[in-house]
Structures are given as structure tokens and as C-alpha cells.
Amino acid sequence: MRIYLVVVDESPESRLAQRYAGRRASQTHGNVHILVVSQPPDFVAWGGVQETIEAEAKIQAEATATAAAEALHYDFGISPQITVRQGDVAEIVKAIINEQSDIAVLVLGAAAAGPPGPLVAHFTGNDAGAMAIPVMIVPGSLSDEDVDRLG
């Protein structure tokens, strides 16, 4: 089964990438793997405060993943796999691709204007030729209708 790995956050371009991955998965009888990564909080000297900050970040990441999964299920009838982790997003993406041989494509969304975003820049820069799978970049300037037509 062809699995589309999509990194989800609160950005509009991420939502478009998620929609594209869902559309492609529904057309190819595949599935989507949602990845939500939270950044480790800055160190706080008081342990209890640090734990609270980390717990809140995890709750927010899980809520983002759940909302994305619900949208994919509603729009395309897909029950995606969900991974929520904390750390460096590019390293986590590489690790998941290496861990799961059924992931066929990494789907990223590029910002509609200005720099494309750190993940797009990373995976189209120095690591582009070393990727084990193709990287699809969904332009942030597309409408939902455009994404559906292309997907």
C-alpha cells in the first residue's frame, strides 16, 4: 500500500499538503501518515514548570493530529496513521522514512509567498539527492479546488 507522509502543523500550506496527500491516497487506494512534531521547550529551571510546558505542547500536538485525521476521514474516508513526537522535525521525518518501508512519498506544503518554509528548504537543499523517496511540494497559493484537481 502506498503511504503518503505529511507533516502537519497549524499553517495554511500544511493544510493544503494534507489535502493533497488525502486526495492522492484516496485515488491510489493508499493511506496517509500524519506527523506532528512539537519543538522541545526552552529549559526552565523549575522542574514542575518544565513538565507542565512539555505536557501542554504534547496536548496541542495531539489536538492538531486529531483534527487533521478527522478532516481526512471526513473528506476522503481515510483513517490515517498518526505519529506525534517532540524534537527536530527534519530528523524525525528522516527517521520515520527509514523505519517504515511502506512510506512512498513525503508531501510538504510551501508557503504562498516568501521563503518556502524550513522543511521544504531542507528537503530540497542538501538532502534532496539523498532521499529514499520522492518529495512532493504543494504550492501554498493553490485553492482546495486546485489541489483536488491535481490530486
Secondary structure, 3 states (H helix, E strand, C coil): CCEEEEECCCCHHHHHHHHHHHHHHHHHCCEEEEEEEECCCCCCCCHHHHHHHHHHHHHHHHHHHHHHHHHHHHHHCCCCEEEEEECCHHHHHHHHHHHCCCEEEEEEEECCCCCCCHHHHHHHCCCHHHCCCCEEEEECCCCHHHHHHHC
